[in-house]
């Protein structure tokens, strides 16, 4: 299936938001992408501010976009090249169905 689509989700430190936006605009899908502010909870405290350590949460930004299979590897390779070691985590899930209601 060449037109197979996937949801690409990426969580990143808020300090990288503008740089990632610039990168993702190159790969913008038909319907663009979304960003959401999130709280990340983890047992590791490396790199957290004192306030984040006390509250047990780290502010991050989540990006989500729908990509066709052929563009997915290009995007991941570009992010790895541009943001290596930056603490970004991502995952990919297949889209089973989509539409407008």
C-alpha positions as CSV (number, residue, x, y, z in Angstrom):
1,X,0.0,0.0,0.0
2,X,1.9,3.0,-1.2
3,X,-0.7,5.5,0.2
4,X,-0.6,4.0,3.6
5,X,-0.7,6.7,6.3
6,X,0.8,7.0,9.8
7,X,0.4,9.3,12.7
8,X,3.8,10.6,13.8
9,X,3.9,11.8,17.4
10,X,6.9,13.6,18.8
11,X,7.5,14.9,22.4
12,X,10.2,17.5,22.8
13,X,11.5,20.1,25.3
14,X,9.7,23.4,24.9
15,X,13.0,25.1,24.1
16,X,13.1,23.3,20.8
17,X,9.5,24.2,19.7
18,X,10.4,26.8,17.1
19,X,13.2,24.8,15.6
20,X,11.0,21.7,15.3
21,X,8.2,23.8,13.8
22,X,10.6,25.0,11.1
23,X,11.7,21.4,10.4
24,X,8.2,20.0,10.3
25,X,6.9,22.7,7.9
26,X,9.2,21.2,5.3
27,X,7.3,17.9,5.7
28,X,3.8,19.4,6.2
29,X,1.2,16.9,5.3
30,X,-2.1,17.7,3.5
31,X,-3.7,18.9,6.7
32,X,-0.6,20.4,8.5
33,X,0.3,19.3,12.0
34,X,-0.8,20.0,15.5
35,X,1.1,21.1,18.7
36,X,0.0,20.6,22.2
37,X,1.6,21.5,25.5
38,X,1.9,18.5,27.8
39,X,3.2,17.5,31.2
40,X,5.7,14.6,31.1
41,X,6.1,12.4,34.2
42,X,9.2,10.3,34.5
43,X,11.2,8.9,37.4
44,X,14.4,10.3,36.0
45,X,15.3,13.9,37.1
46,X,18.2,14.6,34.9
47,X,18.0,18.1,33.3
48,X,14.8,19.1,35.3
49,X,14.6,22.4,37.0
50,X,14.1,22.4,40.8
51,X,10.4,23.3,40.3
52,X,9.9,20.4,37.9
53,X,11.6,18.0,40.3
54,X,9.3,19.2,43.1
55,X,6.1,19.0,41.1
56,X,7.0,15.7,39.4
57,X,6.3,17.0,35.9
58,X,8.2,18.4,33.0
59,X,6.6,20.8,30.5
60,X,7.0,19.5,26.9
61,X,5.5,20.2,23.5
62,X,3.8,17.4,21.5
63,X,3.7,17.5,17.7
64,X,1.5,15.2,15.7
65,X,1.1,14.9,11.9
66,X,-0.2,12.4,9.4
67,X,2.4,11.2,6.9
68,X,2.4,8.9,4.0
69,X,4.7,5.9,4.3
70,X,7.2,7.2,1.8
71,X,7.8,10.4,3.7
72,X,8.1,8.9,7.2
73,X,11.7,7.7,6.9
74,X,12.8,11.0,5.4
75,X,11.3,12.9,8.3
76,X,12.8,10.6,11.0
77,X,16.2,10.8,9.4
78,X,16.0,14.6,9.2
79,X,15.0,14.9,12.9
80,X,17.8,12.5,13.9
81,X,20.4,14.6,11.9
82,X,19.2,17.9,13.2
83,X,18.3,17.1,16.8
84,X,20.6,14.2,17.9
85,X,20.9,14.0,21.7
86,X,18.3,16.6,22.4
87,X,15.9,14.4,24.4
88,X,13.2,14.1,21.8
89,X,11.1,11.0,21.8
90,X,8.7,9.9,19.1
91,X,6.5,7.0,18.0
92,X,4.6,6.0,14.9
93,X,1.2,4.5,14.7
94,X,-0.7,3.3,11.7
95,X,-3.9,5.1,10.8
96,X,-6.7,2.5,10.4
97,X,-9.4,5.0,9.5
98,X,-9.8,8.7,9.2
99,X,-12.4,11.2,7.9
100,X,-14.5,14.2,8.8
101,X,-17.9,14.1,10.6
